[in-house]
């Protein structure tokens, strides 16, 4: 069983690197060396089997708290009719979404009240969740259902299909990175979060999880930077605030 798990993990690493080298992601082949180096560094430096995420499961999978996202009784699965990702979106529709995101991010940054800021963040995450494809939505629905049941291996099978069919859909990459974080597969989680931030540079959830990876790999300074970056976009993000406080207290105790 352990051999099978390691074999599947190795195949996923090679598949990820191959995808980054392809034209489907928009990443130039030369960039593959950077991702390979990142994965190699994390794999060497990190005791994968013993490290534990400094974030709670709720913080890693905030989408499971959103109505209709977990696959529970209240949730309705999307239309199962296969439809490829919508690549023919008009420029005006894309611009409208960007304008809406900009408006929400400005409101998020101004919000001094936690409850209001959280509501705005959910609106932003709702926009991020829009894949433009019923087939992708269905795969994400199934993946979320398996994540809620802690069936991470099955969830990864669905998410592998999501990123293969929709390589520009940031939430597919983030969900897969989150599962890898929960299962201590740090190398894959790291490189997939970098992909998320290429697609969505303001993705504060990816920054939060990147900070967790930095903590797990013994890089507190880089973790602090990631958490602070998340707060630039979402100042009321309590998870990032809490981790910053923990890191500061740890640093202070070492200095005494």
DOKETI-615756 format. One line per 3 residues: number of its first residue (from 1); their letters; for each residue x negated, y negated, z of N, C-alpha, C. Coordinates in Angstrom, 1 decimal, always signed. Layout:
<recs>
NUM> a> X,Y,Z,X,Y,Z,X,Y,Z  ... $
</recs>
This chain:
<recs>
1> xxx> -0.8,+1.2,+0.0,+0.0,+0.0,+0.0,-0.9,-1.3,+0.0  -1.9,-1.3,+0.9,-2.8,-2.4,+0.9,-3.5,-2.6,-0.4  -3.9,-1.5,-1.1,-4.5,-1.7,-2.4,-3.6,-2.3,-3.4 $
4> xxx> -2.3,-1.9,-3.4,-1.3,-2.4,-4.3,-1.1,-3.9,-4.1  -1.0,-4.3,-2.8,-0.9,-5.7,-2.5,-2.0,-6.6,-3.0  -3.3,-6.1,-2.8,-4.5,-6.8,-3.2,-4.5,-6.8,-4.7 $
7> xxx> -4.1,-5.7,-5.4,-4.1,-5.7,-6.8,-3.1,-6.7,-7.4  -1.9,-6.8,-6.8,-0.9,-7.7,-7.3,-1.4,-9.2,-7.1  -2.1,-9.4,-5.9,-2.6,-10.7,-5.6,-3.7,-11.1,-6.6 $
10> xxx> -4.6,-10.2,-7.0,-5.6,-10.4,-7.9,-5.0,-10.7,-9.3  -4.0,-10.0,-9.7,-3.3,-10.2,-11.0,-2.7,-11.6,-11.0  -2.1,-12.0,-9.9,-1.5,-13.3,-9.8,-2.5,-14.4,-9.9 $
13> xxx> -3.7,-14.2,-9.3,-4.8,-15.2,-9.4,-5.2,-15.4,-10.9  -5.4,-14.2,-11.6,-5.9,-14.3,-12.9,-4.8,-14.9,-13.8  -3.5,-14.5,-13.6,-2.4,-15.0,-14.4,-2.3,-16.5,-14.2 $
16> xxx> -2.5,-17.0,-13.0,-2.4,-18.4,-12.7,-3.5,-19.2,-13.4  -4.7,-18.6,-13.4,-5.9,-19.3,-14.1,-5.6,-19.3,-15.6  -5.1,-18.2,-16.1,-4.8,-18.1,-17.5,-3.7,-19.2,-17.9 $
19> xxx> -2.7,-19.3,-17.0,-1.7,-20.3,-17.3,-2.3,-21.7,-17.3  -3.2,-22.0,-16.4,-3.8,-23.3,-16.4,-4.6,-23.6,-17.6  -5.2,-22.5,-18.2,-6.0,-22.6,-19.4,-5.1,-22.8,-20.7 $
22> xxx> -3.9,-22.5,-20.6,-3.0,-22.5,-21.8,-2.5,-23.9,-22.0  -1.9,-24.2,-23.1,-1.4,-25.5,-23.5,+0.0,-25.7,-22.8  +0.6,-24.6,-22.3,+1.9,-24.8,-21.7,+1.9,-25.7,-20.5 $
25> xxx> +0.9,-25.8,-19.8,+0.8,-26.6,-18.6,+0.4,-28.0,-18.9  -0.2,-28.3,-20.0,-0.8,-29.6,-20.3,-2.1,-29.8,-19.7  -2.7,-28.8,-19.0,-4.0,-28.9,-18.4,-5.1,-28.5,-19.4 $
28> xxx> -6.1,-29.2,-19.6,-7.1,-28.9,-20.5,-7.9,-27.7,-20.0  -8.4,-26.8,-20.9,-9.2,-25.7,-20.5,-10.4,-26.0,-19.6  -11.0,-27.2,-19.8,-12.1,-27.6,-19.0,-11.7,-27.7,-17.5 $
31> xxx> -10.5,-28.0,-17.3,-10.0,-28.1,-15.9,-9.9,-26.8,-15.2  -9.9,-25.7,-15.9,-9.8,-24.4,-15.3,-11.0,-24.1,-14.4  -12.2,-24.6,-14.7,-13.3,-24.4,-13.8,-13.1,-25.0,-12.4 $
34> xxx> -12.4,-26.2,-12.4,-12.1,-26.8,-11.1,-11.2,-26.0,-10.3  -10.2,-25.4,-10.9,-9.2,-24.6,-10.1,-9.9,-23.3,-9.7  -10.7,-22.7,-10.6,-11.5,-21.5,-10.2,-12.4,-21.8,-9.0 $
37> xxx> -13.1,-22.9,-9.1,-14.0,-23.2,-8.0,-13.2,-23.5,-6.7  -12.0,-24.1,-6.8,-11.2,-24.3,-5.6,-10.8,-23.0,-5.0  -10.3,-22.1,-5.8,-9.8,-20.8,-5.3,-11.0,-20.0,-4.7 $
40> xxx> -12.1,-20.1,-5.3,-13.3,-19.3,-4.8,-13.7,-19.9,-3.5  -13.8,-21.2,-3.3,-14.2,-21.8,-2.1,-13.2,-21.4,-0.9  -11.9,-21.5,-1.2,-11.0,-21.2,-0.2,-11.0,-19.7,+0.2 $
43> xxx> -11.2,-18.8,-0.8,-11.2,-17.4,-0.6,-12.4,-17.0,+0.3  -13.6,-17.7,+0.1,-14.8,-17.4,+0.8,-14.7,-17.9,+2.2  -14.1,-19.2,+2.4,-14.2,-19.8,+3.7,-13.1,-19.4,+4.6 $
46> xxx> -12.0,-18.8,+4.1,-10.8,-18.6,+5.0,-10.6,-17.2,+5.4  -10.4,-16.9,+6.7,-10.0,-15.6,+7.1,-8.5,-15.4,+6.9  -8.1,-15.0,+5.7,-6.7,-15.0,+5.3,-5.8,-14.2,+6.2 $
49> xxx> -6.3,-13.1,+6.7,-5.4,-12.2,+7.5,-5.2,-12.8,+8.9  -6.1,-13.6,+9.4,-6.0,-14.1,+10.8,-5.4,-15.5,+10.9  -5.6,-16.3,+9.8,-5.1,-17.7,+9.9,-3.6,-17.8,+9.9 $
52> xxx> -3.1,-18.7,+10.7,-1.6,-18.9,+10.8,-1.3,-20.4,+10.4  -0.3,-20.6,+9.6,+0.1,-22.0,+9.3,+0.4,-22.8,+10.5  -0.1,-24.1,+10.6,+0.2,-24.9,+11.8,+1.6,-25.5,+11.7 $
55> xxx> +2.4,-25.2,+10.6,+3.7,-25.7,+10.4,+4.7,-24.6,+10.7  +5.9,-24.9,+11.1,+7.0,-23.9,+11.4,+7.6,-23.5,+10.0  +8.3,-22.4,+10.1,+8.9,-21.9,+8.9,+9.9,-22.9,+8.3 $
58> xxx> +10.6,-23.6,+9.2,+11.5,-24.6,+8.8,+10.8,-25.8,+8.1  +9.6,-26.1,+8.5,+8.9,-27.2,+7.9,+8.3,-26.8,+6.5  +8.0,-25.5,+6.4,+7.5,-25.0,+5.1,+8.6,-24.8,+4.1 $
61> xxx> +9.8,-24.4,+4.6,+10.9,-24.2,+3.7,+12.1,-25.1,+4.1  +11.9,-26.4,+3.9,+13.0,-27.3,+4.3,+14.2,-27.2,+3.5  +14.0,-26.7,+2.2,+15.2,-26.5,+1.3,+16.2,-25.5,+1.8 $
64> xxx> +15.8,-24.6,+2.7,+16.7,-23.6,+3.2,+17.7,-24.2,+4.2  +17.5,-25.4,+4.6,+18.5,-26.1,+5.5,+19.5,-26.9,+4.7  +19.3,-26.9,+3.4,+20.2,-27.7,+2.5,+21.4,-26.8,+2.2 $
67> xxx> +22.6,-27.3,+2.2,+23.8,-26.6,+1.9,+23.8,-25.9,+0.5  +24.1,-24.7,+0.4,+24.2,-24.0,-0.9,+22.9,-23.6,-1.5  +21.8,-23.6,-0.6,+20.5,-23.3,-1.2,+19.9,-21.9,-0.7 $
70> xxx> +20.5,-21.3,+0.3,+19.9,-20.1,+0.8,+20.5,-18.8,+0.2  +21.6,-18.9,-0.5,+22.2,-17.6,-0.9,+23.2,-17.1,+0.1  +23.6,-17.9,+1.1,+24.6,-17.4,+2.0,+26.0,-17.4,+1.5 $
73> xxx> +27.0,-17.2,+2.4,+28.3,-17.1,+1.9,+28.8,-18.4,+1.3  +28.3,-19.6,+1.8,+28.7,-20.9,+1.3,+28.1,-21.2,+0.0  +27.1,-20.4,-0.4,+26.3,-20.8,-1.6,+26.9,-20.0,-2.8 $
76> xxx> +27.0,-20.7,-4.0,+27.5,-20.1,-5.2,+26.3,-20.0,-6.2  +26.0,-18.8,-6.7,+24.9,-18.7,-7.7,+25.3,-19.5,-9.0  +24.3,-20.0,-9.6,+24.5,-20.7,-10.9,+24.9,-19.8,-12.0 $
79> xxx> +25.3,-20.3,-13.1,+25.7,-19.5,-14.3,+24.5,-18.7,-14.7  +24.8,-17.4,-14.9,+23.7,-16.4,-15.2,+23.4,-16.4,-16.7  +24.1,-17.1,-17.5,+23.9,-17.1,-18.9,+22.5,-17.7,-19.2 $
82> xxx> +21.7,-17.0,-20.0,+20.3,-17.4,-20.2,+20.3,-18.7,-21.0  +19.6,-19.7,-20.5,+19.4,-20.9,-21.2,+17.9,-21.3,-20.9  +17.2,-21.6,-22.0,+15.8,-22.0,-21.7,+15.7,-23.4,-21.1 $
85> xxx> +14.6,-23.7,-20.4,+14.4,-25.0,-19.8,+14.7,-26.1,-20.8  +15.4,-27.1,-20.4,+15.8,-28.2,-21.3,+14.6,-29.1,-21.6  +14.0,-28.9,-22.8,+12.8,-29.7,-23.2,+13.2,-30.9,-24.1 $
88> xxx> +14.5,-31.0,-24.4,+15.0,-32.0,-25.3,+15.7,-33.1,-24.6  +15.3,-33.4,-23.4,+15.9,-34.5,-22.6,+15.5,-35.8,-23.3  +16.5,-36.7,-23.4,+16.3,-38.0,-24.1,+15.4,-38.8,-23.2 $
91> xxx> +14.7,-39.7,-23.9,+13.8,-40.6,-23.2,+14.6,-41.5,-22.1  +15.8,-41.8,-22.5,+16.6,-42.7,-21.6,+17.0,-41.9,-20.4  +17.3,-40.6,-20.5,+17.7,-39.8,-19.3,+16.5,-39.6,-18.4 $
94> xxx> +15.3,-39.4,-19.0,+14.1,-39.2,-18.2,+13.8,-40.5,-17.5  +13.9,-41.6,-18.2,+13.6,-42.9,-17.6,+14.6,-43.2,-16.5  +15.9,-42.8,-16.7,+16.9,-43.0,-15.7,+16.6,-42.3,-14.4 $
97> xxx> +16.1,-41.1,-14.5,+15.7,-40.3,-13.4,+14.5,-40.9,-12.7  +13.5,-41.4,-13.5,+12.3,-42.0,-12.9,+12.7,-43.3,-12.1  +13.6,-44.0,-12.7,+14.1,-45.3,-12.0,+14.8,-44.9,-10.7 $
100> xxx> +15.6,-43.9,-10.7,+16.3,-43.5,-9.5,+15.3,-43.0,-8.5  +14.3,-42.3,-8.9,+13.3,-41.8,-7.9,+12.5,-43.1,-7.3  +12.2,-44.0,-8.2,+11.5,-45.2,-7.7,+12.3,-46.0,-6.7 $
103> xxx> +13.6,-46.1,-7.0,+14.5,-46.7,-6.1,+14.6,-46.0,-4.7  +14.7,-44.7,-4.8,+14.8,-43.9,-3.5,+13.5,-44.0,-2.7  +12.4,-43.9,-3.4,+11.1,-44.0,-2.7,+10.9,-45.3,-2.1 $
106> xxx> +11.4,-46.4,-2.7,+11.3,-47.7,-2.1,+12.1,-47.8,-0.9  +13.3,-47.2,-0.9,+14.2,-47.2,+0.2,+13.6,-46.3,+1.3  +13.0,-45.2,+0.9,+12.4,-44.3,+1.9,+11.3,-45.0,+2.7 $
109> xxx> +10.5,-45.8,+2.0,+9.4,-46.5,+2.6,+9.9,-47.5,+3.6  +11.0,-48.1,+3.2,+11.6,-49.2,+4.1,+12.3,-48.7,+5.3  +12.8,-47.5,+5.2,+13.7,-46.9,+6.3,+13.0,-46.8,+7.6 $
112> xxx> +13.4,-47.5,+8.6,+12.8,-47.4,+9.9,+13.6,-46.4,+10.8  +14.8,-46.1,+10.4,+15.6,-45.1,+11.1,+15.3,-43.7,+10.6  +15.1,-42.8,+11.5,+14.7,-41.4,+11.1,+15.9,-40.7,+10.3 $
115> xxx> +17.1,-40.8,+10.8,+18.2,-40.2,+10.2,+18.5,-40.7,+8.8  +18.4,-42.0,+8.6,+18.5,-42.6,+7.3,+17.4,-42.2,+6.3  +16.2,-42.2,+6.8,+15.1,-41.8,+6.0,+15.2,-40.3,+5.6 $
118> xxx> +15.7,-39.5,+6.5,+15.9,-38.0,+6.2,+16.9,-37.9,+5.1  +18.0,-38.7,+5.2,+19.0,-38.6,+4.1,+18.5,-39.0,+2.8  +17.7,-40.1,+2.8,+17.1,-40.5,+1.5,+16.1,-39.4,+1.0 $
121> xxx> +15.4,-38.8,+1.9,+14.4,-37.8,+1.4,+15.2,-36.6,+0.8  +16.4,-36.3,+1.3,+17.2,-35.2,+0.8,+17.6,-35.6,-0.6  +17.9,-36.8,-0.9,+18.3,-37.3,-2.2,+17.2,-37.1,-3.2 $
124> xxx> +16.0,-37.5,-2.7,+14.8,-37.3,-3.6,+14.6,-35.9,-3.9  +14.7,-35.0,-2.9,+14.5,-33.6,-3.1,+15.6,-33.0,-4.0  +16.7,-33.6,-3.9,+17.8,-33.1,-4.8,+17.4,-33.4,-6.3 $
127> xxx> +16.8,-34.5,-6.6,+16.3,-34.8,-7.9,+15.2,-33.9,-8.3  +14.3,-33.6,-7.4,+13.2,-32.7,-7.7,+13.7,-31.3,-8.0  +14.8,-30.9,-7.4,+15.4,-29.6,-7.6,+16.0,-29.4,-8.9 $
130> xxx> +16.3,-30.4,-9.6,+17.0,-30.3,-10.9,+16.0,-29.7,-12.0  +16.2,-28.5,-12.4,+15.3,-27.9,-13.4,+15.8,-28.1,-14.8  +17.0,-28.4,-15.0,+17.5,-28.5,-16.4,+17.8,-27.2,-17.1 $
133> xxx> +17.8,-26.1,-16.3,+18.1,-24.8,-16.9,+18.8,-24.0,-16.0  +20.0,-23.4,-16.4,+20.8,-22.5,-15.6,+20.0,-21.3,-15.2  +19.2,-20.8,-16.1,+18.4,-19.5,-15.9,+17.4,-19.8,-14.8 $
136> xxx> +16.7,-20.9,-14.8,+15.7,-21.3,-13.8,+16.4,-21.5,-12.4  +17.6,-22.2,-12.5,+18.4,-22.4,-11.2,+18.8,-21.0,-10.6  +19.1,-20.1,-11.4,+19.5,-18.8,-10.9,+18.3,-18.0,-10.3 $
139> xxx> +17.2,-18.1,-11.0,+16.0,-17.5,-10.4,+15.6,-18.1,-9.1  +15.7,-19.4,-9.0,+15.4,-20.1,-7.8,+16.4,-19.7,-6.7  +17.7,-19.6,-7.0,+18.7,-19.2,-6.1,+18.4,-17.8,-5.5 $
142> xxx> +18.0,-16.9,-6.4,+17.6,-15.5,-5.9,+16.4,-15.6,-5.1  +15.4,-16.4,-5.5,+14.2,-16.5,-4.7,+14.4,-17.1,-3.3  +15.3,-18.1,-3.2,+15.6,-18.7,-1.9,+16.3,-17.7,-1.0 $
145> xxx> +17.2,-16.9,-1.7,+17.9,-15.9,-0.9,+16.9,-14.9,-0.3  +15.9,-14.5,-1.0,+14.9,-13.5,-0.5,+14.0,-14.2,+0.5  +13.7,-15.4,+0.3,+12.9,-16.2,+1.3,+13.7,-16.2,+2.6 $
148> xxx> +15.0,-16.5,+2.6,+15.8,-16.6,+3.8,+15.8,-15.3,+4.5  +15.7,-14.2,+3.8,+15.7,-12.9,+4.4,+14.2,-12.4,+4.7  +13.3,-13.3,+4.4,+11.8,-13.0,+4.7,+11.3,-11.8,+3.8 $
151> xxx> +12.0,-11.7,+2.6,+11.5,-10.7,+1.7,+10.6,-11.4,+0.7  +9.4,-11.7,+1.1,+8.6,-12.6,+0.4,+8.0,-12.0,-0.9  +7.8,-10.7,-0.9,+7.3,-10.0,-2.1,+8.3,-10.1,-3.3 $
154> xxx> +9.5,-9.9,-2.9,+10.6,-10.0,-3.9,+10.8,-11.4,-4.4  +10.7,-12.4,-3.4,+10.8,-13.8,-3.8,+9.7,-14.2,-4.8  +8.5,-13.7,-4.6,+7.4,-14.0,-5.5,+7.6,-13.5,-6.9 $
157> xxx> +8.3,-12.3,-7.0,+8.6,-11.8,-8.3,+9.5,-12.8,-9.1  +10.5,-13.3,-8.4,+11.4,-14.3,-9.0,+10.6,-15.6,-9.4  +9.8,-16.0,-8.4,+9.1,-17.3,-8.6,+8.0,-17.2,-9.7 $
160> xxx> +7.4,-16.0,-9.9,+6.5,-15.8,-11.0,+7.2,-16.0,-12.3  +8.4,-15.6,-12.4,+9.2,-15.9,-13.7,+9.6,-17.3,-13.8  +9.8,-18.0,-12.7,+10.1,-19.4,-12.7,+9.0,-20.2,-13.3 $
163> xxx> +7.8,-20.0,-12.8,+6.6,-20.8,-13.3,+6.2,-20.4,-14.7  +6.5,-19.2,-15.1,+6.2,-18.7,-16.4,+7.1,-19.4,-17.4  +8.4,-19.5,-17.1,+9.4,-20.0,-18.0,+9.4,-21.5,-18.0 $
166> xxx> +9.1,-22.1,-16.8,+9.2,-23.6,-16.7,+7.9,-24.1,-16.0  +6.8,-24.1,-16.6,+5.5,-24.5,-16.0,+5.4,-25.9,-15.6  +6.4,-26.8,-16.1,+6.4,-28.2,-15.7,+7.4,-28.5,-14.6 $
169> xxx> +8.0,-27.4,-14.0,+9.0,-27.6,-13.0,+8.3,-27.5,-11.6  +8.0,-28.6,-11.0,+7.2,-28.7,-9.8,+7.7,-27.9,-8.7  +9.1,-27.8,-8.5,+9.6,-27.1,-7.4,+9.4,-25.6,-7.5 $
172> xxx> +9.3,-25.0,-8.7,+8.9,-23.6,-8.8,+7.5,-23.4,-8.2  +6.6,-24.3,-8.6,+5.2,-24.1,-8.1,+5.2,-24.3,-6.6  +5.9,-25.3,-6.1,+5.9,-25.6,-4.6,+6.5,-24.4,-3.8 $
175> xxx> +7.6,-23.9,-4.3,+8.2,-22.7,-3.6,+7.3,-21.5,-3.6  +6.6,-21.3,-4.7,+5.6,-20.2,-4.7,+4.4,-20.5,-3.8  +4.0,-21.7,-3.8,+2.9,-22.1,-2.9,+3.3,-21.9,-1.4 $
178> xxx> +4.6,-22.3,-1.1,+5.1,-22.1,+0.2,+5.1,-20.7,+0.7  +5.5,-19.8,-0.2,+5.6,-18.4,+0.1,+4.2,-17.9,+0.4  +3.2,-18.3,-0.5,+1.8,-17.9,-0.3,+1.3,-18.4,+1.0 $
181> xxx> +1.7,-19.6,+1.4,+1.3,-20.2,+2.7,+1.8,-19.3,+3.8  +3.1,-18.9,+3.8,+3.6,-18.1,+4.8,+3.0,-16.8,+4.9  +2.5,-16.2,+3.8,+1.9,-14.9,+3.8,+0.4,-15.0,+3.9 $
184> xxx> -0.2,-16.2,+4.2,-1.6,-16.4,+4.4,-2.4,-16.2,+3.1  -1.8,-16.3,+2.0,-2.6,-16.2,+0.7,-3.0,-17.6,+0.4  -4.1,-18.1,+1.0,-4.5,-19.5,+1.0,-5.0,-19.9,-0.4 $
187> xxx> -5.7,-19.1,-1.0,-6.3,-19.5,-2.3,-5.2,-19.9,-3.3  -4.2,-19.0,-3.5,-3.1,-19.3,-4.4,-2.3,-20.5,-3.9  -2.0,-20.6,-2.6,-1.2,-21.7,-2.1,-1.9,-23.0,-2.4 $
190> xxx> -3.2,-23.1,-2.2,-4.0,-24.3,-2.4,-3.9,-24.7,-3.9  -4.2,-23.9,-4.8,-4.2,-24.3,-6.2,-2.8,-24.6,-6.7  -1.8,-23.9,-6.2,-0.5,-24.2,-6.7,+0.0,-25.5,-6.1 $
193> xxx> -0.4,-25.9,-4.9,+0.0,-27.2,-4.4,-0.7,-28.3,-5.2  -1.9,-28.1,-5.7,-2.6,-29.1,-6.5,-1.8,-29.3,-7.8  -1.2,-28.2,-8.3,-0.4,-28.2,-9.5,+0.8,-29.1,-9.3 $
196> xxx> +1.5,-28.9,-8.1,+2.7,-29.6,-7.8,+2.3,-31.1,-7.8  +1.2,-31.5,-7.2,+0.8,-32.9,-7.1,+0.4,-33.5,-8.5  +0.0,-32.6,-9.4,-0.2,-33.1,-10.8,+1.2,-33.5,-11.4 $
199> xxx> +2.2,-32.7,-11.2,+3.5,-32.9,-11.7,+4.3,-34.0,-11.0  +4.2,-34.0,-9.7,+4.9,-34.9,-8.8,+3.9,-35.6,-7.9  +3.2,-36.6,-8.3,+2.1,-37.2,-7.4,+2.6,-37.7,-6.1 $
202> xxx> +3.9,-38.0,-5.9,+4.5,-38.5,-4.7,+5.1,-37.4,-3.8  +4.8,-36.1,-4.1,+5.5,-35.0,-3.5,+5.0,-34.9,-2.0  +5.6,-35.5,-1.1,+5.2,-35.5,+0.3,+5.2,-34.1,+0.9 $
205> xxx> +6.1,-33.2,+0.5,+6.2,-31.9,+1.0,+4.9,-31.1,+0.6  +4.5,-31.3,-0.6,+3.2,-30.6,-1.1,+2.0,-31.2,-0.3  +2.0,-32.5,+0.0,+0.9,-33.1,+0.8,+0.9,-32.5,+2.2 $
208> xxx> +2.1,-32.3,+2.8,+2.2,-31.7,+4.1,+1.6,-30.3,+4.1  +2.0,-29.5,+3.2,+1.5,-28.2,+3.1,+0.0,-28.1,+2.8  -0.4,-29.0,+2.0,-1.9,-29.1,+1.7,-2.6,-29.4,+2.9 $
211> xxx> -2.1,-30.3,+3.8,-2.7,-30.6,+5.1,-2.8,-29.3,+5.9  -1.7,-28.5,+5.9,-1.7,-27.3,+6.7,-2.8,-26.3,+6.2  -3.0,-26.3,+4.9,-4.1,-25.4,+4.3,-5.4,-25.9,+4.7 $
214> xxx> -5.6,-27.2,+4.7,-6.9,-27.8,+5.2,-7.2,-27.5,+6.7  -6.1,-27.5,+7.5,-6.3,-27.1,+8.9,-6.7,-25.6,+9.0  -6.0,-24.8,+8.2,-6.2,-23.3,+8.3,-7.6,-23.0,+7.8 $
217> xxx> -8.2,-23.8,+7.0,-9.6,-23.5,+6.5,-10.6,-24.3,+7.2  -10.3,-24.9,+8.3,-11.3,-25.6,+9.1,-11.7,-26.9,+8.6  -10.8,-27.7,+7.9,-11.1,-29.0,+7.4,-10.2,-30.0,+8.0 $
220> xxx> -10.4,-30.4,+9.2,-9.5,-31.3,+9.9,-9.5,-32.7,+9.3  -10.6,-33.2,+8.8,-10.7,-34.5,+8.2,-9.8,-34.6,+6.9  -9.9,-33.5,+6.1,-9.1,-33.5,+4.8,-7.6,-33.3,+5.2 $
223> xxx> -7.4,-32.5,+6.2,-6.0,-32.3,+6.7,-5.4,-33.7,+7.1  -6.1,-34.5,+7.8,-5.7,-35.8,+8.2,-5.4,-36.7,+7.0  -6.2,-36.6,+6.0,-6.0,-37.4,+4.8,-4.7,-37.0,+4.1 $
226> xxx> -4.5,-35.7,+4.1,-3.3,-35.2,+3.4,-2.0,-35.6,+4.1  -2.0,-35.5,+5.5,-0.9,-36.0,+6.2,-0.6,-37.5,+6.1  -1.7,-38.2,+6.2,-1.6,-39.7,+6.1,-1.1,-40.1,+4.7 $
229> xxx> -1.5,-39.3,+3.7,-1.0,-39.6,+2.3,+0.5,-39.3,+2.2  +1.0,-38.3,+2.9,+2.4,-38.0,+2.9,+3.2,-39.1,+3.6  +2.6,-39.7,+4.6,+3.3,-40.8,+5.3,+3.3,-42.1,+4.5 $
232> xxx> +2.4,-42.2,+3.6,+2.5,-43.4,+2.7,+3.8,-43.4,+1.9  +4.3,-42.3,+1.6,+5.5,-42.2,+0.8,+6.7,-42.0,+1.7  +6.5,-41.3,+2.8,+7.6,-40.9,+3.7,+7.2,-41.3,+5.2 $
235> xxx> +7.2,-42.5,+5.6,+6.7,-43.0,+6.9,+7.3,-42.3,+8.1  +8.6,-41.9,+7.9,+9.3,-41.3,+9.0,+9.2,-39.7,+9.0  +8.3,-39.2,+8.3,+8.2,-37.7,+8.2,+7.6,-37.2,+9.5 $
238> xxx> +8.4,-36.6,+10.3,+8.0,-36.2,+11.7,+7.0,-35.1,+11.7  +7.1,-34.2,+10.7,+6.1,-33.1,+10.6,+4.7,-33.6,+10.5  +4.5,-34.6,+9.5,+3.2,-35.1,+9.3,+2.7,-35.9,+10.5 $
241> xxx> +3.7,-36.7,+11.1,+3.3,-37.5,+12.3,+2.8,-36.5,+13.4  +3.5,-35.4,+13.6,+3.2,-34.5,+14.7,+1.8,-33.9,+14.4  +1.5,-33.5,+13.2,+0.2,-32.9,+12.9,-0.9,-33.9,+13.1 $
244> xxx> -0.7,-35.1,+12.7,-1.7,-36.2,+12.9,-2.0,-36.3,+14.4  -1.0,-36.4,+15.2,-1.2,-36.5,+16.6,-2.0,-35.3,+17.2  -1.7,-34.1,+16.7,-2.4,-33.0,+17.2,-3.9,-33.0,+16.8 $
247> xxx> -4.1,-33.4,+15.6,-5.5,-33.5,+15.1,-6.3,-34.6,+15.9  -5.6,-35.7,+16.1,-6.3,-36.8,+16.9,-6.6,-36.4,+18.3  -5.7,-35.7,+18.9,-5.9,-35.2,+20.3,-7.0,-34.1,+20.3 $
250> xxx> -7.1,-33.3,+19.3,-8.1,-32.3,+19.3,-9.5,-33.0,+19.1  -9.5,-34.0,+18.3,-10.8,-34.7,+18.1,-11.2,-35.4,+19.3  -10.2,-36.0,+20.0,-10.5,-36.7,+21.3,-11.1,-35.8,+22.3 $
253> xxx> -10.5,-34.6,+22.4,-10.9,-33.6,+23.4,-12.3,-33.1,+23.2  -12.7,-33.0,+21.9,-14.0,-32.6,+21.5,-15.1,-33.7,+21.9  -14.6,-34.9,+21.8,-15.5,-36.1,+22.0,-15.8,-36.2,+23.5 $
256> x> -14.9,-35.8,+24.3,-15.1,-35.9,+25.8,-16.2,-35.0,+26.3 $
</recs>
